[in-house]
Amino acid sequence: MNTVELIRKKRNKESLSKEEILFLINNYTKNKIPDYQFSAFLMAVYFNGMNKEETSALTEVMLYSGKVLNLNSIPGIKIDKHSTGGVGDKTSLIIAPIVATVGVKVPMISGRGLGHSGGTLDKLEAIPGFRTDLTLSEYKNVLKKVGAVLIGQTKEIAPADKLIYALRDVTATVESIPLITGSIMSKKLAEGIDGLVLDVKTGNGAFMQKPEEAIALADSLIQTAKAFDKKVIGFVTDMNQPLGNYVGNWLEVYESIQVLRDGKKNDLTELSLILAGSMIYLGKKAKTLDEGIENAIRILKSGKAFDKFVEIVKAQNGKTDFILHTEKYPKSKFREVIKANSAGHLSEVNTYEIGMAAIDLGAGRKTKDDKIDPKAGIIYNYKIGDTINKGVVLAELFSDSKSGIDNAKKRIASAIKISKSKPQKLKLIKTIIN
């Protein structure tokens, strides 16, 4: 096969065969195709897309570029959840213990913060000692023993994805639905799962800001999962404001504890219960989706999910003392508040700017080598549609950096709009696809 001819085919909007995609991916990962040629191929895909057969073939090649875990030796159905990421999205920390308590196995391979959005690994590593770098053998042992495990991508899992993603990141080809699908699904399928619940975000704090883009991505992910005979449910959910009230790594762990142990109720709790219920349903521990959600609510109320969370933390070497006694966690050097200058109703939030403000405070990375301050972050007190009185605290900021505080204050002040007229509350679940 000829690399130039295959690039030309995709440039001219022609479909590639499975064999042709195999040739391109395998030869690129073996350094037989240079970056400049593969970049041209990626750009051709960006502009012209791929059909579902091409997308499935791409996913399969990336999947089998590394190890595919076999979890058949561990009893029970294995179900994971994937979110496309957003500000304040810490549902994995709540979902995993709920679902594991019911008896569905939850193998999760998660990522770090990307751009303005936080990452599950960074949140978990805010718990002192918590290991996200388990070997595949340790991964299996924790899953078997506890029922849930949360780790980062290993070198053995979908190595082609790591190489291709690095190139996409510097060639402006990240926002391509087939390439996103291949990247997500190759890693998820490698976990050894039987089914998957998808949470695709849309709104000004999401990577897919337009609802139609989010629906198209959800459709692509679902079609690809079905091509590999996996059970799947997809949700398109709102990200026009932070999820929950806390943004920042330890702060989000703390809010998860508030939900699991203290029964806190907000949009975070609502979404977590819906996603957990879906996983319980796919795991055949409920006959319907509604029954799955009811089971999730029951488990949460019983306190057993919090006990399971403590068990997961302990199994992955985290210090449970901070989970059981959150007041012992180290405090930031600086705390400042942002107060409302006028009365009215919260009408709009630039969620992207809230995420970037958290990075200013030290809760995320501006470069890949930056160190995260696990204590840093924002407590965000109100939701769109809430009544705001003059002088109330809209947000609290925490950081060890005074300049970070100053920058974040400016961002947040400009990101929040208060109007006289009361807007409608945002609908959390936009669409369900299965």
LINKA-V731721 format. One record per pair of residues at least 12 apart in sequence whose C-alpha atoms are under 10 Angstrom apart, sorted by the first residue. I is the first residue (numbers start at 1). J is the second residue. If there is no record, write none. Layout:
BEGIN
{{I	J} {I	J}}
END
This chain:
BEGIN
{{1	19} {1	20} {1	23} {1	24} {2	20} {2	23} {2	24} {3	20} {3	23} {3	24} {3	27} {3	33} {3	37} {3	38} {3	41} {4	37} {4	38} {4	40} {4	41} {6	20} {6	21} {6	23} {6	24} {6	41} {7	24} {7	37} {7	38} {7	39} {7	40} {7	41} {7	42} {7	43} {7	44} {7	45} {8	40} {8	41} {8	44} {9	41} {9	44} {10	40} {10	41} {10	42} {10	43} {10	44} {10	45} {10	46} {10	47} {10	48} {10	49} {10	50} {11	40} {11	41} {11	42} {11	43} {11	44} {11	45} {11	46} {11	47} {11	48} {11	49} {12	44} {12	48} {13	44} {13	45} {13	47} {13	48} {13	49} {13	50} {14	48} {14	49} {14	50} {14	51} {15	48} {15	49} {15	50} {15	51} {15	53} {15	54} {16	50} {16	51} {16	53} {16	54} {16	57} {17	53} {17	54} {17	57} {17	58} {18	53} {18	54} {18	55} {18	56} {18	57} {18	58} {18	60} {18	61} {19	57} {19	61} {20	54} {20	57} {20	58} {21	54} {21	55} {21	57} {21	58} {21	59} {21	60} {21	61} {22	57} {22	58} {22	60} {22	61} {22	62} {23	61} {24	37} {24	38} {24	41} {24	58} {24	61} {25	38} {25	58} {25	61} {25	62} {25	65} {25	160} {25	161} {25	164} {26	61} {26	62} {26	65} {26	160} {28	160} {28	163} {28	164} {29	62} {29	65} {29	159} {29	160} {29	161} {29	162} {29	163} {29	164} {30	160} {35	164} {35	167} {36	167} {36	171} {38	164} {38	167} {38	168} {39	164} {39	167} {39	168} {39	170} {39	171} {39	172} {39	173} {40	171} {42	164} {42	167} {42	168} {42	171} {42	172} {42	173} {42	174} {42	176} {42	179} {43	168} {43	171} {43	172} {43	173} {43	174} {43	176} {44	173} {45	173} {45	176} {45	177} {45	178} {45	179} {46	168} {46	172} {46	173} {46	174} {46	175} {46	176} {46	177} {46	178} {46	179} {47	173} {47	176} {48	176} {49	176} {49	177} {49	178} {49	179} {50	176} {50	177} {50	178} {50	179} {51	178} {51	220} {52	178} {52	219} {52	220} {52	221} {52	223} {52	224} {52	227} {53	223} {53	224} {53	227} {54	178} {54	182} {54	224} {55	177} {55	178} {55	179} {55	180} {55	181} {55	182} {55	220} {55	221} {55	223} {55	224} {56	178} {56	181} {56	182} {56	185} {56	186} {56	220} {56	221} {56	223} {56	224} {56	225} {56	226} {56	227} {56	228} {57	182} {57	224} {57	227} {58	178} {58	179} {58	181} {58	182} {58	183} {58	185} {58	186} {59	158} {59	161} {59	178} {59	179} {59	180} {59	181} {59	182} {59	183} {59	184} {59	185} {59	186} {59	187} {59	189} {59	224} {59	225} {59	228} {60	158} {60	182} {60	185} {60	186} {60	189} {60	224} {60	227} {60	228} {61	158} {61	160} {61	161} {61	182} {61	186} {62	157} {62	158} {62	159} {62	160} {62	161} {62	162} {62	164} {62	182} {62	183} {62	185} {62	186} {62	187} {62	190} {63	157} {63	158} {63	159} {63	160} {63	161} {63	182} {63	183} {63	184} {63	185} {63	186} {63	187} {63	188} {63	189} {63	190} {64	157} {64	158} {64	159} {64	160} {64	186} {64	189} {64	190} {65	156} {65	157} {65	158} {65	159} {65	160} {65	161} {65	186} {66	154} {66	155} {66	156} {66	157} {66	158} {66	159} {66	160} {66	161} {66	186} {66	187} {66	190} {67	136} {67	154} {67	155} {67	156} {67	157} {67	158} {67	159} {67	190} {67	191} {68	156} {68	157} {68	158} {68	186} {68	187} {68	188} {68	189} {68	190} {68	191} {68	192} {69	136} {69	140} {69	156} {69	157} {69	189} {69	190} {69	191} {69	192} {69	193} {70	140} {70	190} {70	191} {70	192} {70	193} {71	107} {71	140} {71	143} {71	144} {71	191} {71	192} {71	193} {71	194} {72	192} {72	193} {73	140} {73	144} {74	105} {74	140} {74	141} {74	143} {74	144} {74	145} {74	147} {75	103} {75	104} {75	105} {75	144} {75	147} {76	103} {76	104} {76	105} {76	106} {76	144} {76	147} {76	194} {76	283} {76	284} {77	103} {77	104} {77	105} {77	106} {77	193} {77	194} {77	195} {77	280} {77	282} {77	283} {77	284} {77	285} {78	100} {78	103} {78	104} {78	105} {78	106} {78	107} {78	108} {78	143} {78	147} {78	148} {78	191} {78	192} {78	193} {78	194} {78	195} {78	196} {78	279} {78	282} {78	283} {79	96} {79	99} {79	100} {79	104} {79	105} {79	106} {79	107} {79	108} {79	148} {79	191} {79	192} {79	193} {79	194} {79	195} {79	196} {79	197} {79	230} {79	231} {79	232} {79	278} {79	279} {79	280} {79	281} {79	282} {79	283} {80	92} {80	95} {80	96} {80	99} {80	104} {80	105} {80	106} {80	107} {80	108} {80	109} {80	148} {80	188} {80	189} {80	191} {80	192} {80	193} {80	194} {80	195} {80	196} {80	197} {80	198} {80	232} {80	276} {80	279} {80	282} {80	283} {81	95} {81	96} {81	106} {81	107} {81	108} {81	109} {81	110} {81	188} {81	195} {81	196} {81	197} {81	198} {81	199} {81	232} {81	233} {81	234} {81	275} {81	276} {81	278} {81	279} {82	108} {82	109} {82	110} {82	184} {82	185} {82	188} {82	196} {82	197} {82	198} {82	199} {82	200} {82	234} {82	275} {83	110} {83	184} {83	197} {83	198} {83	199} {83	200} {83	201} {83	234} {83	235} {83	236} {83	237} {84	117} {84	180} {84	184} {84	198} {84	199} {84	200} {84	201} {84	202} {84	206} {84	207} {84	208} {84	214} {84	217} {84	218} {84	236} {85	111} {85	113} {85	114} {85	115} {85	116} {85	117} {85	118} {85	119} {85	120} {85	199} {85	200} {85	201} {85	202} {85	205} {85	206} {85	207} {85	208} {85	239} {86	113} {86	114} {86	115} {86	116} {86	117} {86	118} {86	119} {86	200} {86	201} {86	202} {86	203} {86	204} {86	205} {86	206} {86	207} {86	238} {86	239} {86	240} {86	241} {86	242} {86	243} {86	351} {86	352} {86	355} {87	113} {87	116} {87	117} {87	118} {87	119} {87	205} {87	206} {87	239} {87	240} {87	241} {87	242} {87	243} {87	244} {87	246} {87	247} {87	248} {87	351} {87	352} {87	353} {87	354} {87	355} {87	356} {87	358} {88	117} {88	118} {88	119} {88	239} {88	241} {88	242} {88	243} {88	244} {88	245} {88	246} {88	247} {88	248} {88	249} {88	251} {88	252} {88	255} {88	268} {88	351} {88	354} {88	355} {88	378} {88	380} {89	117} {89	118} {89	119} {89	120} {89	239} {89	242} {89	243} {89	244} {89	246} {89	247} {89	252} {89	268} {89	271} {89	272} {90	118} {90	119} {90	120} {90	123} {90	124} {90	243} {90	244} {90	246} {90	247} {90	248} {90	249} {90	252} {90	253} {90	255} {90	256} {90	268} {90	272} {91	120} {91	243} {91	244} {91	252} {91	256} {91	268} {91	269} {91	270} {91	271} {91	272} {91	273} {91	275} {91	276} {92	108} {92	110} {92	120} {92	150} {92	256} {92	272} {92	275} {92	276} {93	120} {93	123} {93	124} {93	150} {93	252} {93	253} {93	255} {93	256} {93	257} {93	260} {93	272} {93	309} {94	253} {94	255} {94	256} {94	257} {94	259} {94	260} {94	268} {94	269} {94	272} {94	273} {94	275} {94	276} {94	300} {94	305} {94	306} {94	309} {95	256} {95	260} {95	269} {95	271} {95	272} {95	273} {95	274} {95	275} {95	276} {95	277} {95	279} {95	296} {95	300} {95	305} {95	309} {96	108} {96	147} {96	148} {96	149} {96	150} {96	272} {96	276} {96	279} {96	305} {96	308} {96	309} {96	312} {97	146} {97	147} {97	148} {97	149} {97	260} {97	276} {97	299} {97	300} {97	304} {97	305} {97	306} {97	307} {97	308} {97	309} {97	310} {97	311} {97	312} {98	148} {98	260} {98	272} {98	273} {98	276} {98	277} {98	279} {98	280} {98	295} {98	296} {98	297} {98	298} {98	299} {98	300} {98	303} {98	304} {98	305} {98	306} {98	307} {98	308} {98	309} {99	147} {99	148} {99	273} {99	275} {99	276} {99	277} {99	278} {99	279} {99	280} {99	281} {99	283} {99	285} {99	292} {99	295} {99	296} {99	299} {99	300} {99	305} {99	308} {100	143} {100	146} {100	147} {100	148} {100	149} {100	276} {100	279} {100	280} {100	305} {100	308} {100	309} {100	312} {101	146} {101	147} {101	148} {101	296} {101	299} {101	300} {101	304} {101	305} {101	306} {101	307} {101	308} {101	309} {102	147} {102	280} {102	283} {102	285} {102	286} {102	292} {102	295} {102	296} {102	299} {102	304} {102	305} {103	146} {103	147} {103	148} {103	280} {103	283} {103	284} {103	285} {104	147} {104	148} {104	279} {104	280} {104	281} {104	282} {104	283} {104	284} {104	285} {105	143} {105	144} {105	146} {105	147} {105	148} {105	149} {105	193} {105	194} {105	279} {105	280} {105	283} {106	143} {106	144} {106	146} {106	147} {106	148} {106	149} {106	150} {106	191} {106	193} {106	279} {106	283} {107	139} {107	140} {107	142} {107	143} {107	144} {107	147} {107	148} {107	149} {107	150} {107	151} {107	188} {107	191} {107	192} {107	193} {108	139} {108	143} {108	148} {108	149} {108	150} {108	151} {108	152} {108	153} {108	188} {108	191} {108	193} {109	121} {109	132} {109	139} {109	149} {109	150} {109	151} {109	152} {109	153} {109	154} {109	157} {109	187} {109	188} {109	190} {109	191} {110	122} {110	132} {110	150} {110	151} {110	152} {110	153} {110	187} {110	188} {111	150} {111	151} {111	152} {111	153} {112	152} {112	153} {112	364} {112	365} {113	249} {113	359} {113	363} {113	364} {113	365} {113	368} {114	364} {114	365} {114	366} {114	368} {115	207} {115	352} {115	355} {115	356} {115	359} {115	364} {115	365} {115	366} {115	367} {116	205} {116	206} {116	207} {116	351} {116	352} {116	353} {116	354} {116	355} {116	356} {116	357} {116	358} {116	359} {116	364} {116	365} {116	366} {117	205} {117	206} {117	207} {117	247} {117	248} {117	351} {117	352} {117	354} {117	355} {117	356} {117	358} {117	359} {117	364} {118	247} {118	248} {118	249} {118	252} {118	355} {118	358} {118	359} {118	363} {118	364} {118	365} {119	248} {119	249} {119	364} {120	132} {120	150} {120	151} {120	152} {120	249} {120	252} {120	253} {121	133} {121	150} {121	151} {121	152} {121	153} {121	249} {122	152} {122	248} {122	249} {122	250} {122	363} {122	364} {122	372} {122	373} {122	374} {123	248} {123	249} {123	250} {123	251} {123	252} {123	253} {123	254} {123	363} {123	374} {124	150} {124	151} {124	249} {124	250} {124	252} {124	253} {124	313} {124	316} {124	318} {124	374} {125	249} {125	250} {125	253} {125	318} {125	372} {125	374} {126	248} {126	249} {126	250} {126	251} {126	252} {126	253} {126	318} {126	329} {126	372} {126	373} {126	374} {126	375} {127	249} {127	250} {127	253} {127	313} {127	317} {127	318} {127	319} {127	320} {127	321} {127	322} {127	323} {127	329} {127	374} {128	313} {128	317} {128	318} {128	319} {128	320} {128	321} {128	322} {128	329} {128	374} {129	313} {129	314} {129	316} {129	317} {129	318} {129	319} {129	320} {130	151} {130	312} {130	313} {130	314} {130	315} {130	316} {130	317} {130	318} {130	319} {130	320} {131	150} {131	151} {131	152} {131	313} {131	314} {131	315} {131	316} {131	317} {131	318} {132	149} {132	150} {132	151} {132	152} {132	153} {132	154} {132	316} {132	317} {132	318} {133	150} {133	151} {133	152} {133	153} {133	154} {133	316} {134	149} {134	150} {134	151} {134	152} {134	153} {134	154} {134	316} {135	151} {135	152} {135	154} {135	155} {135	156} {136	151} {136	154} {136	156} {136	157} {136	191} {138	315} {138	316} {139	151} {139	316} {141	315} {142	312} {142	315} {142	316} {143	312} {143	315} {145	311} {145	312} {145	315} {146	308} {146	309} {146	311} {146	312} {146	314} {146	315} {147	308} {147	311} {147	312} {148	308} {148	309} {148	311} {148	312} {148	315} {149	312} {149	313} {149	315} {149	316} {150	312} {150	313} {150	316} {151	316} {153	187} {153	191} {154	187} {156	190} {157	186} {157	187} {157	188} {157	189} {157	190} {157	191} {158	183} {158	185} {158	186} {158	187} {158	188} {158	189} {158	190} {159	186} {159	187} {160	183} {160	186} {161	179} {161	182} {161	183} {161	184} {161	186} {161	187} {162	183} {162	187} {164	179} {164	183} {165	179} {165	180} {165	183} {174	207} {175	207} {175	208} {176	217} {177	208} {177	213} {177	214} {177	216} {177	217} {177	218} {177	219} {177	220} {177	221} {178	217} {178	220} {178	221} {178	224} {180	217} {180	220} {180	221} {181	217} {181	218} {181	219} {181	220} {181	221} {181	222} {181	223} {181	224} {181	225} {182	220} {182	221} {182	224} {184	221} {185	221} {185	222} {185	224} {185	225} {185	228} {186	224} {186	225} {188	225} {189	225} {189	228} {189	230} {193	230} {193	231} {194	225} {194	228} {194	229} {194	230} {194	231} {194	232} {194	282} {194	283} {195	225} {195	226} {195	229} {195	230} {195	231} {195	232} {195	233} {195	279} {195	282} {195	283} {196	221} {196	222} {196	225} {196	230} {196	231} {196	232} {196	233} {196	234} {196	278} {196	279} {196	282} {196	283} {197	222} {197	231} {197	232} {197	233} {197	234} {197	235} {197	275} {197	276} {197	277} {197	278} {197	279} {197	282} {197	434} {198	218} {198	221} {198	222} {198	232} {198	233} {198	234} {198	235} {198	236} {198	237} {198	275} {198	278} {198	279} {198	432} {198	433} {198	434} {199	214} {199	218} {199	233} {199	234} {199	235} {199	236} {199	237} {199	238} {199	271} {199	275} {199	429} {199	432} {200	213} {200	214} {200	215} {200	216} {200	217} {200	218} {200	221} {200	234} {200	235} {200	236} {200	237} {200	238} {200	239} {200	430} {200	431} {201	213} {201	214} {201	215} {201	217} {201	218} {201	235} {201	236} {201	237} {201	238} {201	239} {201	240} {201	429} {201	430} {202	214} {202	215} {202	236} {202	237} {202	238} {202	239} {202	240} {202	430} {203	237} {203	238} {203	239} {203	240} {203	241} {203	350} {203	351} {203	352} {204	238} {204	239} {204	240} {204	241} {204	349} {204	350} {204	351} {204	352} {204	353} {205	238} {205	239} {205	240} {205	241} {205	242} {205	349} {205	350} {205	351} {205	352} {205	353} {205	354} {205	355} {206	237} {206	238} {206	239} {206	240} {206	241} {206	351} {206	352} {207	239} {207	352} {208	239} {209	238} {209	239} {209	240} {211	236} {211	237} {211	238} {211	430} {211	431} {212	236} {214	235} {214	236} {214	237} {214	431} {215	234} {215	235} {215	236} {215	237} {215	430} {215	431} {215	432} {215	433} {217	234} {217	236} {218	233} {218	234} {218	235} {218	236} {218	431} {218	432} {218	433} {218	434} {219	234} {219	433} {219	434} {221	233} {221	234} {222	234} {222	433} {222	434} {223	434} {226	434} {230	282} {231	279} {231	282} {231	283} {231	434} {232	278} {232	279} {232	282} {232	433} {232	434} {233	275} {233	278} {233	279} {233	281} {233	282} {233	432} {233	433} {233	434} {234	275} {234	278} {234	431} {234	432} {234	433} {234	434} {235	274} {235	275} {235	278} {235	429} {235	430} {235	431} {235	432} {235	433} {235	434} {236	428} {236	429} {236	430} {236	431} {236	432} {236	433} {237	271} {237	427} {237	428} {237	429} {237	430} {237	431} {237	432} {238	426} {238	427} {238	428} {238	429} {238	430} {238	431} {239	350} {239	351} {239	352} {239	426} {239	428} {240	348} {240	349} {240	350} {240	351} {240	352} {240	384} {240	426} {240	427} {240	428} {241	348} {241	349} {241	350} {241	351} {241	352} {241	354} {241	380} {241	382} {241	383} {241	384} {241	416} {241	426} {242	267} {242	268} {242	349} {242	350} {242	351} {242	352} {242	354} {242	355} {242	380} {242	382} {242	383} {243	266} {243	267} {243	268} {243	269} {243	271} {243	351} {243	380} {243	383} {243	428} {244	256} {244	265} {244	266} {244	267} {244	268} {244	269} {244	270} {244	271} {244	379} {244	380} {244	381} {244	382} {244	383} {245	266} {245	267} {245	268} {245	378} {245	379} {245	380} {245	381} {245	382} {245	383} {245	395} {246	377} {246	378} {246	379} {246	380} {246	381} {246	395} {246	396} {247	354} {247	355} {247	357} {247	358} {247	363} {247	376} {247	377} {247	378} {247	379} {247	380} {247	397} {248	355} {248	358} {248	359} {248	361} {248	362} {248	363} {248	364} {248	372} {248	373} {248	374} {248	375} {248	376} {248	377} {248	378} {248	379} {248	398} {249	358} {249	362} {249	363} {249	364} {249	372} {249	373} {249	374} {249	375} {249	376} {249	377} {249	378} {250	326} {250	329} {250	330} {250	363} {250	373} {250	374} {250	375} {250	376} {250	377} {251	363} {251	374} {251	375} {251	376} {251	377} {251	378} {251	379} {251	398} {252	374} {252	375} {252	377} {252	378} {252	379} {253	323} {253	326} {254	322} {254	323} {254	326} {254	327} {254	329} {255	268} {255	269} {255	379} {256	268} {256	269} {256	306} {256	309} {257	306} {257	309} {257	310} {257	323} {257	324} {257	326} {258	306} {259	272} {259	300} {259	301} {259	305} {259	306} {260	299} {260	300} {260	301} {260	302} {260	303} {260	304} {260	305} {260	306} {260	307} {260	308} {260	309} {261	300} {261	301} {261	302} {261	303} {261	304} {261	305} {261	306} {261	307} {261	309} {261	324} {262	300} {262	301} {262	303} {262	306} {263	300} {263	301} {263	302} {263	303} {266	383} {267	383} {267	428} {268	428} {269	297} {269	300} {270	293} {270	297} {270	428} {270	429} {271	428} {271	429} {272	293} {272	296} {272	297} {273	292} {273	293} {273	294} {273	295} {273	296} {273	297} {273	299} {273	300} {274	289} {274	290} {274	292} {274	293} {274	294} {274	296} {274	297} {274	429} {275	289} {275	292} {275	293} {275	296} {276	289} {276	292} {276	293} {276	294} {276	295} {276	296} {276	297} {277	289} {277	290} {277	291} {277	292} {277	293} {277	294} {277	295} {277	296} {277	297} {278	290} {278	291} {278	292} {278	293} {278	296} {279	292} {279	293} {279	296} {280	292} {280	293} {280	294} {280	295} {280	296} {281	293} {281	295} {306	323} {306	324} {307	324} {309	323} {310	323} {310	324} {329	375} {330	374} {330	375} {331	375} {331	376} {331	398} {331	399} {331	400} {332	373} {332	374} {332	375} {332	376} {332	377} {332	397} {332	398} {332	399} {332	400} {332	401} {333	375} {333	376} {333	398} {333	399} {333	400} {333	401} {333	402} {334	376} {334	397} {334	398} {334	399} {334	400} {334	401} {334	402} {334	404} {334	405} {335	376} {335	377} {335	378} {335	396} {335	397} {335	398} {335	399} {335	400} {335	402} {335	405} {336	378} {336	395} {336	396} {336	397} {336	398} {336	399} {336	402} {336	405} {336	406} {336	409} {337	378} {337	379} {337	392} {337	393} {337	394} {337	395} {337	396} {337	397} {337	398} {337	405} {337	409} {338	380} {338	391} {338	392} {338	393} {338	394} {338	395} {338	396} {338	397} {338	409} {338	410} {338	412} {338	413} {339	389} {339	390} {339	391} {339	392} {339	393} {339	394} {339	395} {339	396} {339	413} {340	388} {340	389} {340	390} {340	391} {340	392} {340	393} {340	394} {340	395} {340	413} {340	416} {340	417} {340	418} {341	388} {341	389} {341	390} {341	391} {341	392} {341	393} {341	394} {341	413} {341	418} {342	388} {342	389} {342	390} {342	391} {342	392} {342	418} {342	419} {342	420} {343	387} {343	388} {343	389} {343	390} {343	391} {343	392} {343	418} {343	419} {343	420} {344	385} {344	386} {344	387} {344	388} {344	389} {344	390} {344	417} {344	418} {344	419} {344	420} {344	421} {344	422} {345	382} {345	383} {345	384} {345	385} {345	386} {345	387} {345	388} {345	389} {345	417} {345	418} {345	419} {345	420} {345	421} {345	422} {345	423} {346	382} {346	383} {346	384} {346	385} {346	386} {346	387} {346	388} {346	394} {346	416} {346	417} {346	418} {346	419} {346	420} {346	421} {346	422} {346	423} {347	383} {347	384} {347	385} {347	386} {347	387} {347	416} {347	417} {347	418} {347	419} {347	420} {347	421} {347	422} {347	423} {347	424} {347	425} {348	383} {348	384} {348	385} {348	415} {348	416} {348	417} {348	418} {348	419} {348	423} {349	383} {349	384} {349	412} {349	414} {349	415} {349	416} {349	417} {349	418} {350	411} {350	412} {350	414} {350	415} {350	416} {350	417} {351	412} {351	415} {351	416} {352	411} {352	415} {353	408} {353	410} {353	411} {353	412} {353	413} {353	414} {353	415} {353	416} {354	377} {354	378} {354	380} {354	408} {354	409} {354	411} {354	412} {354	413} {354	414} {354	415} {354	416} {355	377} {355	378} {355	408} {355	411} {355	412} {356	407} {356	408} {356	411} {356	412} {357	377} {357	378} {357	397} {357	404} {357	405} {357	406} {357	407} {357	408} {357	409} {357	410} {357	411} {357	412} {357	415} {358	376} {358	377} {358	378} {358	397} {358	398} {358	399} {358	404} {358	405} {358	407} {358	408} {358	411} {358	412} {359	372} {359	373} {359	376} {359	377} {359	404} {359	408} {360	376} {360	377} {360	399} {360	401} {360	403} {360	404} {360	405} {360	406} {360	407} {360	408} {360	409} {360	411} {361	373} {361	375} {361	376} {361	377} {361	378} {361	397} {361	398} {361	399} {361	400} {361	401} {361	402} {361	403} {361	404} {361	405} {361	406} {361	407} {361	408} {361	409} {362	374} {362	375} {362	376} {362	377} {362	398} {362	399} {362	400} {362	401} {362	404} {362	405} {363	375} {363	376} {363	377} {363	378} {363	398} {363	399} {364	376} {364	377} {373	399} {373	400} {373	401} {374	399} {375	398} {375	399} {375	400} {376	397} {376	398} {376	399} {376	400} {376	401} {376	404} {376	405} {377	396} {377	397} {377	398} {377	399} {377	405} {377	408} {378	395} {378	396} {378	397} {378	398} {378	399} {378	408} {378	412} {379	393} {379	394} {379	395} {379	396} {379	397} {379	398} {380	393} {380	394} {380	395} {380	396} {380	397} {380	412} {381	393} {381	394} {381	395} {381	396} {382	394} {382	395} {383	425} {383	426} {384	416} {384	417} {384	418} {384	422} {384	423} {384	424} {384	425} {384	426} {385	418} {385	419} {385	421} {385	422} {385	423} {385	424} {385	425} {385	426} {386	418} {386	422} {386	423} {386	424} {386	425} {387	418} {387	419} {387	420} {387	422} {388	418} {388	419} {388	420} {394	412} {394	413} {394	416} {395	409} {395	412} {395	413} {396	409} {397	409} {397	412}}
END
